[in-house]
Each structure stands twice: as C-alpha cells, then as structure tokens.
Amino acid sequence: MNRRCFYIAALVIFAVSLLMPAAACQGKSSDAGNAVVQAYNGVREWFIMQGAGDRIEKIRKGDGVIQVLDENNVPVRGARVYYEQQNHDFLFGTGLSPLAVKGPTAVNQDWAEALSAIFNYGTAPFYWDSYEATQGQSSSIMLKMVADWCRKRGITVKGYPLIWAESVPSWAPVAPDDMQEAQEKRIKEIAGDFCGTIDYWDVVNEPTNSAQISTPVGKWMSQRTAVTVCADALGWARSACPTSTLIINDFRTDQDYRDLLQSIMRQKGKFDAIGIQSHMHRGNWPLYQVWDICERFKDLDSPIHFTEVTVLSGNPKTGISSQEQPSAWPSTPAGEAAQADYVEKFYTMLFSHPSVQAITWWDLSDSGAWQGAPGGLLRADMSKKPAYNRLLTLIRNKWWSRGDVYTGDDGFARVRGFFGTYKIIVEKEGKRTAATLHVASGLDNRLKVNLAGYRQPPPTPLYEMIWPYVLAAAVITLIVLIGRWIARIRRRI
C-alpha cells in the first residue's frame, strides 16, 4: 500500500469516528451502527480492489524459457522470439443453450461470433427432462456437435446438470430404489459416452434445496439425503471417466452449503471444484461480499467456479421469485452503463482471488434469457452492450500477453505472461520457425526450438576480437611518442 492510499483510508475511518457519536446523540444509534458497518465494508472493498492488480500479477502470470538452437543444436545468439497468447488457462465461460437448441449451423452467427471472440469455456445443457424427454431417445448427437463446434474454437465444454431435483422427465420412475438405479445409469452412460469430449460436469445442482422439491428426484434425494446422493453421484461419474473434473453447484453461498460440502468429503465424495451461482436479479452483490464468499470456501482445497453469473442492465426486481417470468423487463442506457462498471470490477476481483478458477456468464444475450431479464452481454438484437466491450478489453487485451524478446549468447530468451497457450515465432536472418508454448502454474515451462535452415557462425577467435584494439593502442602510443620527440627537438633548437 502506498502512502496516499494509507492517508485516504485513515481519513475515511476518522470521518466515520466523528459521525458516529453525533448520530448516537440524536437517538439514532442503530443507524449510526449501520453507517459504521457500511463505511468499514466500503473501506475494505476499496482496499481489496486496490490490491487486485498486484494479486493478478502474482497469481495469474508465469515465466517461460525458450532455448533457440540452430540445425546443429548450437545455441543461436540474437534471435528474435515473438510470443502471442492464444488461450487462457483460466476459464472464462458462458451458456451454450442456443447452440444445443438450434445447432451450430442454425444458431445466430452474431451470437456465435460474440461468444468465440471472448470465451474459452461453455456450459452445455444436459437437463434430464430435455436431454431424454422420451425414454431411450437422447440429444447426445446434437450435444456432440456442440462440443465439436466448441473444440474447433478452443472452447472447453462443461455439461450441466447430471442431477437436479427440478429437471425430471414425465416418464421418470417414482420409487426411490428405481430412481437410484435410473440416476446411476444416466450418469454412467453420459459421463462415459462423452469422456474425452466433455470432461467438466456439474454433477449435482442445488443439493441444499433438494428436500424442498416435490418431484421424484427431490423425494429420492430427501430420502437418501443430499449428502449421500452427492457422494454416490460423484463416484458414478468418476468411475465412468476418471479424468473428469466434477463439480457440486449451488445458489447457496452460506455456511449451510459449506457444511454440506464438508459432509460430502466425510463420506469420501470427491469433488474437484465448488460451484457458486450468482444471479443478481434482485440487485448487484456488494463486492466485499463477493470476496467474503471466496474466503468462506477457499480452505476446502478445491477451486471455486462462479458457474452462473447474471448482472442486469435494467432495473432489479427485489420481490421476484425464481419461478416468475415478468411480462416486460427492458434494458436501459443507464442500466447498461452501470452493468459495464460492475462487470469490470466483479471480474477483476474474482480474477485476483487465488481460489477462483472459472467464471461463467449465464445468458450471453437478452434473447431467451432466464426470467426474461436483461442479463445478457448482448441485447436481444445481438448488438453488443458496453459490458461486452469492457469484458473483451479485459480478457483479450489487459489480461492477454504478447511481445518479443531476443536470445542471449547462451541462446535463451525469457518471457512472462498470463497462464495459457502461446504461439512462438523465432526469426533470424530470414529464417523462421513456429512453435507452441504452454505457460502453466507450477511447471518449468521450457521450450526448445531448432531454427530450421540456420547455422550459427562459430564464435570469433579472441585474437580477432582484440587485435583492432591492440593496433589502435599501438598507433596512439606511437603518436604520443612522436609528439614528445618533436617537442624535445624544438626545445633544443
């Protein structure tokens, strides 16, 4: 923290300390207490944001070493090494439902281009009631087309959800034992069939609320308990595809959710990431609260995924329930400006937290958005909101590394950039070679490149390097001696 930051914080705290007694004397001690808490949280939030840049530099970047050799494996001196990031290791995602509904060829191409310009991660829908609306007839072919479309664009796909109490086809069994068998069959078939194609899964969605859902799945989860179902489901998915990344996802962000996760761990259930939903239809979350959520779950030894982010570009609706669909919910110019400002801060804060591994924006467009809310980065006509452009600048510019360096006498060049995949181009004297480098957290990140068609000249012998200097010194010495000899003769004359 610099001195200016310290003085500003001290001034804020001093001002609050002056205001509190005054308010208390007027019989407003409760209001004064709230004011103190708000001021404290405001200062804390300010400090968190002030330190975000330094944290990002520390936790999201790494060093890479490129060794350039000629065709005879001799180190090349003075070669230009250009590096440009191609993808992030951090997962910046969005929902893929329009692709799954319409297919990659029929989906709106403005939507598709906007998606692939920013995101490297997408959530594909595997809701049981739509994936297998008729027993034995699934949409696996369409979803494999979606996964292939994403793979060609460098987008990692996650399937969502394998179990959710609110997603139940009409033909689903009612008896708990039959439901147990059906869920095991469903999870093993999907995770196994898509293994290597889709390797991220939200295995159980909203388990904290399952007992309140009066569907066959909800009743089955209530009888067996959400913890047991989660532990079983994780085991089924793991057995079908051991390399998968398995996630438990919930809208709860409190101690109850943390307790459930710990109970799953005690039952030997192994999840690889903790899913946090953050739909802000009722208003934006204070940023200090977002930070506190990350802190609450950071010591469970699993990365945190913000799986469902919604920030509105219109007026929030404080009394709305998750089941309501308002008749009209427009985006407004003022709302779009506020959305852009909040989105920039929200993503910056999460990107600066060491436990966060993924952020998924839920609805890319207002068209078809959940509850008809103006929660997209695109308007319904697919034009870009300010928040889209702000996020594009962050992810593909501010948090994107490129540049060039030159090799030293030992043939080594060193680069520093955000964790991810890089295109490397080595050039010298018209010769050029391209390669790929992955700069990853915790790894050595070394790359050896042979510059095809180039031969490093042998080092110049020492005598060839120093003889011009020796000759110059001799000439200067001779001139000095001649000068002194001439001066001596003149004095004698």
C-alpha positions, -999 to +999 in steps of 0.1 A: +000+000+000+014+034-009+013+064+014-015+081-005-038+050+000-030+049+037-039+086+042-072+082+023-082+052+044-072+069+076-093+099+066-124+078+059-120+060+093-115+093+111-147+108+094-167+078+104-155+080+140-166+117+141-201+109+126-209+080+149-211+099+182-231+127+166-257+103+152-258+084+185-266+116+204-296+122+182-310+089+192-300+071+160-275+046+174-288+018+152-284+040+121-250+050+133-240+014+138-252+006+103-233+036+089-201+024+106-205-011+092-212+002+057-182+026+059-160-002+072-171-025+044-166+003+019-131+008+030-124-029+030-138-032-005-117-003-017-085-019-003-094-053-019-098-036-053-066-016-048-046-047-044-063-066-073-036-057-099-008-069-077-025-101-069-033-108-106+004-102-115+014-126-088-011-155-092-021-154-129+012-150-146+042-172-150+076-173-167+086-192-198+120-200-211+127-206-248+160-220-260+168-214-296+193-238-314+204-240-350+201-271-371+233-285-354+219-278-319+243-249-314+228-220-293+216-191-315+226-156-304+204-126-310+174-144-324+141-126-322+114-145-303+079-133-308+052-146-284+014-141-285-012-157-262-037-180-279-058-190-249-062-187-212-058-214-186-083-195-165-119-205-177-140-176-189-173-191-198-209-186-209-240-207-215-243-227-247-281-234-247-288-216-280-263-239-297-279-270-282-314-259-292-307-247-328-275-265-336-242-249-347-253-242-382-287-226-374-277-206-344-275-168-348-240-161-362-236-127-345-242-146-312-217-173-322-190-148-332-195-128-300-191-160-280-159-172-296-143-137-295-141-137-257-149-171-241-128-203-238-154-222-218-191-231-222-219-248-203-239-273-224-274-283-212-279-319-200-313-313-182-328-347-179-363-336-190-349-322-223-319-345-228-341-375-227-377-363-229-387-396-243-372-426-226-343-441-246-341-411-270-314-386-260-300-355-276-264-368-274-258-364-311-267-327-310-246-321-279-216-339-295-220-315-325-219-286-300-188-300-283-171-304-317-180-268-327-165-255-294-134-277-297-126-262-331-127-227-315-106-236-284-136-237-261-137-262-233-172-276-226-189-284-193-221-305-190-248-293-167-265-308-147-264-346-143-288-345-112-312-316-104-344-321-085-362-297-108-353-314-140-373-346-143-389-362-174-425-373-172-415-410-176-391-409-147-396-437-120-412-427-087-400-454-063-367-444-046-349-477-055-359-473-091-348-437-091-314-447-077-309-472-105-321-447-131-297-420-119-267-443-118-275-455-153-279-419-166-247-406-150-225-435-160-238-435-196-234-398-202-200-394-184-187-425-202-201-416-236-187-381-235-154-389-218-127-371-237-152-348-253-168-332-223-147-336-192-162-310-169-195-318-152-219-301-127-228-334-112-254-323-087-271-289-090-286-272-059-284-301-034-291-278-005-326-272-018-334-307-030-355-317+000-380-289-007-386-300-043-416-324-045-405-342-077-395-379-079-359-368-079-364-344-050-382-371-029-354-396-037-328-371-026-348-363+006-350-400+015-313-408+008-301-373+019-285-348-004-250-356+010-253-393+002-267-386-033-238-363-040-212-388-028-228-416-048-231-394-080-195-383-078-184-419-075-205-429-105-192-401-127-156-408-116-159-445-124-172-437-159-145-411-167-117-409-142-102-378-158-133-357-155-135-325-134-165-329-111-184-300-096-211-296-069-231-265-078-255-244-056-271-210-053-264-210-015-232-193-005-236-195+032-224-219+060-251-244+052-236-250+017-201-252+032-213-277+058-229-299+030-196-299+011-177-309+042-202-337+049-197-350+013-160-351+019-165-370+051-185-396+031-155-399+008-172-380-020-145-363-041-155-332-060-129-312-080-144-278-078-171-258-059-198-242-079-212-208-069-242-194-086-245-156-086-278-145-103-283-109-093-318-103-105-326-085-072-296-062-073-258-064-075-239-080-047-216-058-028-180-066-039-168-071-004-195-098-001-182-115-032-147-115-017-161-130+016-178-158-003-145-168-019-128-166+015-155-188+030-148-217+007-111-213-001-098-237+026-118-267+013-089-275-010-109-272-042-110-244-068-141-222-069-161-218-101-186-190-104-209-210-125-239-188-132-233-151-133-262-126-141-257-089-138-286-068-151-286-039-175-321-029-163-338-022-130-336-050-105-368-066-092-364-072-054-396-092-049-392-116-077-390-154-072-371-179-093-403-192-108-416-158-121-414-146-157-422-108-158-440-096-188-415-069-197-380-063-183-362-038-206-325-029-207-319+008-203-289+031-212-283+039-175-286+002-166-261-008-194-236+018-181-239+005-146-237-031-157-204-024-175-189-007-145-199-036-121-189-063-145-154-049-148-150-048-110-166-081-104-144-100-129-113-082-117-120-091-081-126-128-089-096-130-113-075-116-084-086-143-059-063-173-059-090-199-053-112-189-083-106-209-114-136-202-136-163-175-142-193-183-164-217-156-176-251-173-178-270-157-207-249-142-234-279-125-249-311-110-236-329-131-262-342-161-243-326-151-210-337-167-178-369-149-165-368-126-195-343-105-176-319-080-193-290-101-181-271-106-213-239-090-226-257-087-259-291-071-265-320-092-279-310-080-314-274-093-308-258-058-306-231-055-280-237-038-247-209-017-231-203-046-206-194-069-235-168-045-248-155-039-213-151-077-208-135-081-242-109-055-233-101-072-200-099-108-212-083-102-247-062-071-240-054-062-204-052-099-194-036-110-227+002-113-232+022-106-263+056-092-272+091-100-284+125-107-268+159-116-281+181-146-272+214-140-253+247-156-260+235-188-245+205-190-269+180-185-241+151-160-241+127-155-212+091-144-213+065-136-187+028-138-194-007-149-182-010-187-178-021-201-211-011-213-245+013-192-267+023-191-303+061-187-305+078-174-337+116-175-338+134-154-365+169-146-376+184-136-409+154-146-429+149-180-412+118-186-393+103-214-371+070-215-353+062-234-321+037-236-292+045-230-255+022-236-226+029-214-196+013-232-167+012-226-130+037-246-110+056-260-141+090-253-155+076-240-188+106-246-210+106-249-248+135-259-271+132-246-307+155-255-336+157-227-362+155-247-394+180-238-421+201-216-399+237-222-388+251-202-360+285-188-371+314-200-349+325-176-321+351-151-333+386-161-320+399-140-292+428-126-312+404-115-340+383-097-314+412-078-297+437-071-324+419-039-337+421-026-301+458-036-298+466-019-331+447+013-321+466+014-288+499+010-306+491+037-330+481+061-302+513+052-283+534+059-314+517+092-320+523+102-284+560+092-286+565+111-319+548+141-304+571+141-274+602+136-297+592+166-318+586+187-287+620+178-274+637+187-307+620+221-307+632+229-273+668+221-283+666+244-313 
